Amino acid sequence: MPVTLGPVTLRDLAARCGARVVGEKGASVSISGVAHPTSAKSGELAYVAGHEAVPAWRESEASAALLPEKLEKERGDKPALV
């Protein structure tokens, strides 16, 4: 079940939680909720906790992901909070 936020940019989320934004245009991406990688839609941040969730996230419509640092290199060209 997704969690609704209200539109906020990845830059704002990073500042609030002490993360950093990775990805060329990631800072300005607008996020309105958080969801599981298998169900994340456009405008949502997918929570990717481990390697097994990376393929689902990369195939999803999620606008970005929250990734542990160890998975940063697996993000491809998608923006993320690390």
N, C-alpha and C positions, 0 to 999 in steps of 0.2 A: 504494500500500500504506500503510495507516494506521500511525501511530506511537503506541504505547500509553504512557501516562504513569502512571496511578494517579490516583484522583480528587484534583483540586486545583481551587480556585476561580480565577476570572478575577482576583480581587484578588491572590491569591498569585502567579499567573503575572506579573501586571503588576509587582509588587514585585521579582520575580526578574530580570526582563529590562528594567526601566526604561521600561515602557510605561504607558499610562493606560487605564482602562476607560471606555468610552462606552456609553450605553444605560441606561434607567431601572433595571432590576433586574440589570444585568450583573455587578456585583461578586460576587454570591453564586452565579452560575452555576457548576455543577460540570463540570469537563472531565476526560476520561479518555484522550484521544488527539488526534492531529492528522491531518488527511486533506486530500486534494485537494477543492476545492469541488464537483466533480461526483459524488463518492462519499461525502462527509461525512454521518455519521449523528448522531442525537441523542446528546449527551454529548461530541461531538468539536468541535475547533477547526479551522475551514477556513482554509488559508493562501491569501489572495487577494492576488496580487502586482500585478495590473493590471486596468484597466477591463473587459477581455474576460472576466474570471472572475467579475465581480460578479453577473450574472444567474444563473449556475449556483449560486452561493452563496446568493443570496436565495431560490431555489427549493428548496434542499436542506433537509435536516432538521438541519443543523449547529446546535449550540447557540450558537455565536459564531464570530467570525473574527479573524484577525490581518491588519490592514489597514495599508497605508501612509497617512500623514496625508492625502495628496491624495485618497484615496477615502472619507474619513470621511463626507462629506455623502451618499454613495451607499448607505449602509448601511440606510436606511429605519428600521424600529423594532427591528432585530436588535442584540443587544449585540456589542461588538467590543473588541479590544485595538488601540490605535493607538500 
